[in-house]
Amino acid sequence: MLIIIGLGNPGLKYEETRHNVGFKVVDLFAREHGIAFDRSRHKALLGQGTVRGQKVLLVKPQTYMNLSGESVRAVLDFYKEDPADIVVIYDDISLAPGALRIRLKGSAGGHNGIKSILSHIGTDAFPRIKVGVGSQPPGWDLADFVMTTFNKEEKVLMEESIAYAVKAIEGILEEGAQAAMNRYNRKA
């Protein structure tokens, strides 16, 4: 089973923010594949289905971003899966809006949600899809910036990028993370 985890913050207040791109990707994936988020367990909203002949579990942690690892650990423990069986989708301020980068492992790169996951699962060896949201303007606090919404031009790029991230997940299901990384990484 592939566990697809979108990072974000719960609640309408955060729904359209840069920090919720992971939720947006998983939501679109769910809609396109007829999967409903019909359970609330392990500090997350869950949806399960079959895509491209493989079982998938969609996870939207409800712990708020900085505590995402609590939910991920609970899901891995309950389903008895390894960290290599997850794909985490999240926002990345080091990438321009529209850019996408798949990595098989790596550091948190300053992302608090990933820091929490690394701390709770004890390894950095899990695939991730980083979706570019742009970098904060000079003088802005990072926490304030990731809670902003996209302007009109960025919104168009982000809709395309979110749809492209869904294709990247499908690529991981069909070809594996390494092949998907070679095919779907892109600059804005």
N, C-alpha and C positions, 0 to 999 in steps of 0.2 A: 504494500500500500504506500502511495506517495502522500505525504502530509504537506499541504500547501498552506502556508501561514502568511497572512497579510497583516502588517503592523499598522497601528493607528491608535487613535483615542476614541473612546465611546462617547456618544451624545451628539445632538444636533449642533451644539456650539462649535464642534471641531470638524464636522462632516466635510466641509469644502476646503479645509486647510492643506497646506503643503505636506504636513506631517501625516495626513491620512491617505496618501497615495497607495499604500499597501492594501488598505481596506478597499479602495476603489478598484484595484486590479482584481482582487479576489471576488468582489461583488459582480464585476463584469464576467469573469470566468464562470461563476455560478449561474448567471442568467443565460449565458450562451450554451451551457451544458445541462440546463434544467435541474440544477441542484438547489434545494432550499436550505437555508440556515434554520433548521427546525429544532435544534437542541441548544441548551445552555448548560454546559458542564465544564469542569476544569478551568474555571474563570475565563471562559470563552464562549462565543457563539460557534456552533459546529454545523456542518452540512456534509453529507456523505453521498457518493455516487460512483458511477463507473464512466470513465472517459478513455477513449482509445483502447478499450479492453482492459484497463487497469482500474483497480479501486483507488479512489482518492478521498481524502478527508480534508475539507476546507476549514480553516481555523482563523477566527478573528478574536484575539485576546481582548478581554474587557477590563484589564488591569490598569489601563493607561500605559502609555509607551514605556516609561522608565521601569516598569515592573513586568514587561512582557515575558521574561524568562520564567516566571512562576507558572504561567499558563503553559508554556512550551514544555517545561519539565513534567508537569502533570499529565499532559497529553501523551508524551513519550512513554511515561511510566504505565499509564493505563492501557495503551495499545501495544506495549512491549515492542516498540520500534526503536531503531538506532537513529542517532542524529543525521547519518548519511541519507536517511529516508525522508528528510524534510527539505522543503524549498521555502526560504523566507523572502518576502517581497517588501521592500521599504524605500523610503525617500532618501535621496543622496544630494547634499548641497554642493558636493564637489563636481557634480555633473550638470550641464546646462539642461533646461527644460527640453524634453524630446529625446535626450540621450538615454541609453539603456546599457547596463553592464551586468553580465552574469559572471559570477566567480564561484569557484568550487570550495574555497576556504579563504580565510583571511581575518584580519583584525576588525575591531568595531569601527575604526576610522572616525572616532568621536561620536558615533551614533549611540545614544543611551539605550534604545531598545535592543540593539545588537549587543551592547555591553552586558545588559541584563541576561540575555540568552546565553552568551558565552559563560557568564558566571554560573548560571544554573545547570547547564548541560556539560560543562567542563571540556569542551572542544571547540575549535574553530572550523572543523572539517565537515561543513554542510553547505550545500549549494544555496546561493542567494541571488536575487535579482534586484539590482539597485536601479531605481528610476530617478533620473535627474529632475530636480526641482529648482535649480539655480542657487547661486550663493547670495548670502545676505549683503545688502549694501553697506558701504563703509559707515561705521558708527552705530550700526544696528546690533542689538543683542541677538544672538543666535536663537534663543528660546522664543523671543518675540517674532523673529522672522519666520520660523517654521509654522507659526500659528496664523500666518497671513494667508489670504486667498490669492488665487492667480488673477492677473489682469487678463483682458480679452485676448491678446495675442498668445500669452502663455497658456490660456485655457484651451485654445485650439491645439497647440502643440501637445498639451498634456492628454487630451482626449485621444490623439493619435498614439502617444507613447503608452497609455494605459492599454489600448487595444493591441499594440505591438507586444507588450509584456504578456498579455494573454496568449498570443501566438508563441512566445518564448516558453511559457509553461507547457503548452501543447508539444512544443519541440522537445522539451525535457522528457515528457511522457513517451514520445515516439522514438527518440534517438539517444536519450541519455543527456546528462548535464554537459559533458565535455563537448559533444557535437553541437548542442544548442548554443553553448558559449561561442563557438566558432561561427555559427550562423547568425545569431541574433544580436550580438554586441554591436552597438552603433553610436555614432556621435550625433549630436543634434543637427 
